[in-house]
Amino acid sequence: MAKERLYLFDTTLRDGAQTNGVDFTVADKLKVMGLLDSLGVDYIEAGYPGANPTDTQLFAESHPAKARVTAFGMTKRPGRSAANDPGVAALLDAKADAICFVAKASAYQVRVALECSKEDNLDSIRDSVKAAVAAGREALVDCEHFFDGYKEDSDFALACARTAFEAGARWVVLCDTNGGTLPHEVEEIVHKVVEVVPGDHVGIHAHNDTEQAVANSLAAVRAGARQIQGTLNGLGERCGNANLVSLIPTLLLKGDFADRFEIGVDRARLAHLSQVSRTLDEMLNRAPNRHAPYVGDSAFATKAGIHASAILKDPATYEHVPPETVGNRRKVLVSDQAGKSNVLSELERLGVAVDKGDPRVARLLDEVKSREALGYSYEAADASFALLAKRMLGSVPDFFAVERFSVKVERRFNAKGEMVTVAEAIVKVEVDGEVLISAAEGNGPVNALDVALRKDLGKYQPFISGLKLTDYRVRILDGGTEAITRVLIESADETGDRWTTVGVSPNIIDASFQALIDSITWKLLKEGARP
């Protein structure tokens, strides 16, 4: 039996841009459009021409893509024609394949927000869609507040959807704008809508205010909708939008949907999903959500020893899909709750050959648990564990030795008379018998230390040129000014590889320096540097 087509509509660059702290430049938008196009989504809603200079500039030129580039904007205002509405004119002038009009589908919203009649609202929908179709554009209508509107006045909400379809809209999109509708309600209401508008013209746009945007989107598909709107990593205002990074693998890998539907993303592209997700976070200077379904660092991580033992026998015992299908990897964590199976699994992943009966494995496990009692956390610091294991089971070259370091933080007035805080670090290292001294300033003591340490490592400098720190986390393990501090540093390099290292000390600078040294040592080891 032939599969039905489901269409994916991405609004990362429009609705996702409303996320607190997210601000895309034109260059950013073009890069994200490239990511989305390579992934295989069907529509890319790139922005709102006329609403801000960035989007106006973006839509001033054509940007060829396999996906249909879509411009977003409002229907015409009541009391004027579409031909005389500047907002509609901006949409028609935009270099876009499709136009998505947002229109109220709630009698309450029409009365309170628009302060016009129901008939005026229907006229705005009808005339705007007809103007877009007459201009040769594919038209979509986001029926804003549709589900709340349906529960208040179902006849009017359905009239808005029917009017959009009969005017020529390719898609009538039902929006859970306030994000409060539940999956069983979505399924019931969409069933009613597809009696009025054919399901292959109905879309769903869900917000995540009750953590059910993905569930609501799937419920709408079950009820007959054939387009899903969402964003990468669930970006969006308030609690975000339906997360396409969760929806795409569910549609491709879960039989209830994979057996019935096909989407523009195939299995080969799905294997790049984790990379796409992390690339967006990197662009936005956001730490990736470790617990994100499918693509998070912890999505396929196992901590308990009995679970690790089962996974070694058959990964399906604790994994709902193979991690490599979405470009992720299995992680068996080593911690104070770990058993021998955890250690053996992680050593195998690291390529450290060791016999199961080797007594050094038991000693390594004891050392891990002893160090975790002091405050170390190896489940979150894979590179530091790898270095510890390699030192106990083999060897790690002494690439460099730090003879001393010092950090000075000074608060003073600068030449402009402004009060500033300046951190300066000096590091003295020995590399291959040569003593090197480097000094650097930074926007804090750890940054200054990092810059100074990596400023000159002699013959190893080429190996660390692409190294950068991407996240820095501090936790105070007990109270008081003499508390033990744990520092976790996440690093990345030019290949996109990421790793985490840990340092523990009563002194936060010392703990940070331990983690910095482990990070650099791991990079040198990874690159095959020779002492």
Disulfide bonds with the S-S distance in Angstrom:
none
